[in-house]
């Protein structure tokens, strides 16, 4: 793990127990376009006991100037003169943070005003949790509604879902600082999927959960990764997947075809391989349920499998309307509430999102 000394006027982190309950950790690079809206959403939180630690990664635009224009004592700016990459900045932030909990937010995303209050509420009710996330809205680069990010809620289903997706949205994550530091923080070997790697290591030792509420708006671009970036992301994902598979289904090999199918499902590029993926999912689920009797009866497992089924149904529609409809019906039967809430959010999402 690489580390570097911050070049800023920020104070070092004080002794444990003397700081705020939460450090909102934001890294930024060339972020001036959406930075004000993102910062305003943090400063408007109804949970008031937090510091706002912002690390600039050598921006050459007006990002630092925008942050310095704010007159709010909760803001701590670290202005690094040289670009080091997000993973290094995140570890720098962990070292400087004063809060017991770290709340991540990217510089172009938005948090609901009650985000911290609701996440800290769950953390207070369930002290065994080391990681708390939430559902998310998706926005395109222009800020328009672009869809939904749906993740499992319970610790058991979240752990299972790591085979198929990153089950904690990075910009919606709240995690215990000491739990991350005990594991060495973010791994500098990961430049794109550093969050997925950290969540996998945390979940090995501690329970994690997501709230059912949509509490963040995640700005995404379908072309955010160039070809080389996609290759690097896939390599990083597959390294984590090896660990996930070893933990959930020990002794189960992961061949080239399985790797292709898992990557295609994550990236929405299954095409004509939808039925092959469905067979893989069914086989892995049967193995996992056999090793973990009783999980099939858990309500959030049914919800998670229904969400995966809904995503598969969408892909199957491109192969044939009847096949897509059949898959949608199977997902609905697994958890009607989950599928109906997805439909409602897609219908009314643009109106909620615009408020």
ABEGO torsion letter per residue (X at the ends): XBBBBBBBABBBBBBBGABBABBBBBBBBGAAAAAAAAAAAAAABABABBBBBBBBBGBABAAAAAAAABBBAABBBBBBABBAEAAAAAAAAAAABABABBBBBBAABBBBAAAAAAAAAAAAABAABABBBBBBBBBBAAGBBAEBBBBBABAAAAAAAAAABBABBAAABBBBAAAAAAAGEBBAABAAAAAAAAAAAAAAABBBBBBABBABBBBBBAAABBAAAAAAAAAAAAAAAAAAAAAABBGBBBBAAAAAAAAAAAAGAAEAAAAAAAAAAAAAAAAAAAABBGAAABAAAAAAAAAAAAAAAAAAAAABAAAAAAAAAAAAAABAAAAAAAAAAAAAAAAAAAX
